[in-house]
Amino acid sequence: MNSRRTFLKKIGVVTAASALAPLKAAELLESMTPLSVNKPIVLSTWDFGLQANKEAWKILSQNGKALDAVEQGVILVENDPAERSVGYGGRPDRDGKVTLDACIMDHQYNIGSVAALEHIKNPISVARAVMERTPHVMLVGHGALEFALTQGFKKENLLTPESEKEWKEWLKDSKYKPIVNIENHDTIGMIALDAHGNLSGACTTSGMAYKMHGRVGDSPIIGAGLFVDNEVGAATATGHGEEVIRTVGTHLVVELMRQGHTPQNACSEAVERIVNIAKSRGKSLKEIQVGFIALNKKGEYGAYCIQDGFSFAVHDQKGNRLEKPEFSLK
Ligand code: ASP
């Protein structure tokens, strides 16, 4: 007898189920099967995800909360001046200002976000403070900075000499040209399922290098750069934010999972939607990169992107590893 039947026999269900019509009995058996859930698990975008996952795992492996794990995981990348597309050391906008975007979401639809925030090294923690200590969900620009200062965050210069030097070079011909996979952008998006079965996510970036002052990408926008639904799954995005916002990308991925798609299929469907829209608008696909990563309640995961070159990191009980997703443009 297979284990499912054994389990049901033990609790005295098989006889009752067998008395029903065949389809109903099968459905009942299916619904009563204990889920095998791969948890805890954490996923994050790009190679720097490996380090971030390691940090998050310290919390997840101790039965900690996914929300704490994703915050602490991405902070590691925000603090690293060598990572030039997130937090401290991030490339500035065309006026030489480092402006940061971040958002966070927990398993109970609590959300917090900051956009175009200057002078604060850890925008993700300011986003969490917006979520936990204000009646609002999003603060931007100077208001976000003022709030951060009232919460004890330190005002710092985030423009490192290296980023300043590159920006001065860029000023010579001042051409705004995000380069696919060359990391003059990139975001750390992290999603996790904790040992309690709860999902959370965090997303943080300095956005597109040399963007217009005031430009906001997808990363601080709930439903675009990050979305979590604790009944279904979570997803986060990286790449050209304008394209992700246009399709409310991560909300789309989670809704596709709700309709029964695997995380992998949900990501590829959402990427293909972006590809088709870009084509219909006469955009050159070679110049666009978008990557999604997704995780469902069972701890199954997937990823997909427009073009080769995107990577993501996964940490579960089997260890921490970098994976290369399938891509659309062959
Ligand atoms: N999505 C980010 C933005 O548009 C950049 C990136 O992830 O590459 O600001």
Boltz pocket constraint, residues with backbone or C-beta under 6 A from the ligand:
constraints:
  - pocket:
      binder: B
      contacts: [[A, 185], [A, 186], [A, 187], [A, 205], [A, 206], [A, 207], [A, 208], [A, 216], [A, 217], [A, 218], [A, 219], [A, 237], [A, 238], [A, 239], [A, 240], [A, 241], [A, 242]]
      max_distance: 6.0
